[in-house]
Amino acid sequence: SSRPIENGTWVPADPLGWTKNFGRRSAEKDADLAKRIHLKPGDEGYFDVSDVQVEGVTIVRTKEQAEIVMEKLMNADPSIMHACDTEVMAIDLGNVGPVGNGYVTCASVYSGPDFD
């Protein structure tokens, strides 16, 4: 039967208590992220990829473009399968899991050759 393990985070009286901070970052990591999301030309770590184009691939670079794509995905035929992947940075998977750690640098969705 299920039982708590020594130094574990599962408590039978509060079985989902361990999830309360699941996916949350520390204030230090939030501050670091805030600096990274506002990089501009000349900043360390900034790479201008605005001229990158890949034939047959839709590259989303703005919030407005993302909203259009999300609407299409959310209203797609339910029989369409979607494959998703993310790329992240600043994460040590040997010590932490992916949820709430690192920074997503790219999210990819493939919905088949007939979906654009």
N, C-alpha and C positions, 0 to 999 in steps of 0.2 A: 504494500500500500504506500501511498505518498506520505512523506514525512519531511519535516525541515532537516536540513543538514547543518552541521556546525559552521558558523560564520556565514551562512547563506542569507538570502534576502526574502525568502518566502515564509510568511507567517500564516498559519491556518485560519486565524481569526480575521485576517485581512489579506486574503489570497491575491488580490491585485494591487496591494500596497506598493510592491516593488516597481510598479509602472508609473507612479506619481511623477517621477522626474525623468522618465524614459524619453529620450530624444531631446532633452533640454541641454543647453550649453551653459557653461559657467559665464560669469560676467566678463572674465578675462578673454574667453574665446569670442564672446559677442563683440567686444571692443575690437579685437583683431579682425573679425569678419567685417565690421563696419568700415574699417580702413580699406580692406580688400575690395569691397563691392563698389567703392567709389574711385577706383584707380582711373587715371587719365593719362594721356600721352606724356611721356617723360618720367612717370612714376616707376619705381622699381617693381618688376613683376607685371607690368602692362605690356600686352602684346596686341597689336592691331591686326585683327583678322577680318576686317570689314570687307576686304576685297576677295576673300576666299569664296570660291564657288565650286560646287561639285555637281556634275551632270546627273540629273535624275534625283537630286536630293534637295529638299526644302530646308533651308537654314533659317531658323527663327532667332532674331537678334533683339527684338523689342517686345515690350509688354503687350502692345496692340497686336503684333503678329502672334504672340503666344495665345491671346484670347481667341483669335480666329481659329487657330489650330485646336485649342481645347474644345471649342464649340463643335467643330467637325468630329473630333474624337468622341465627345459625349453623345452626339446624335448619330453616330455611325450605326450601320446595321449590326444588331447584336451577334450575328453569326461571324462577324469579322474578328479574327484573333489579332491581338496587338502584342508585340514583343518590345519590352522596355529595358533600357540599360542606362547606367549613370557612370560618369567618371568623377572621381573626387581627388582632392589634394589635402595635405596636412593631416594624414591619418596613419596611425600605426596599427594595422589589423592584427599584429601579433599580441597587442595589449588591450585593444578596445574593439567593440563591434561597430558596424557602420552607422547605426541609428544615433543621431545627435552628435556625431563626431566627424571631423573633416568638413570640407566645403565642396559642394557639388559644382563642378566646372562645366559639365555637359550632361544633358539628358537626351537620350535618343529613343525614338519610337518608330518601329517598323510595323506597318499594317498591311503589307502585301503590295504587289506590283500595281494594283489598280486603285490604290488609296493615295490621294495627295491633298 
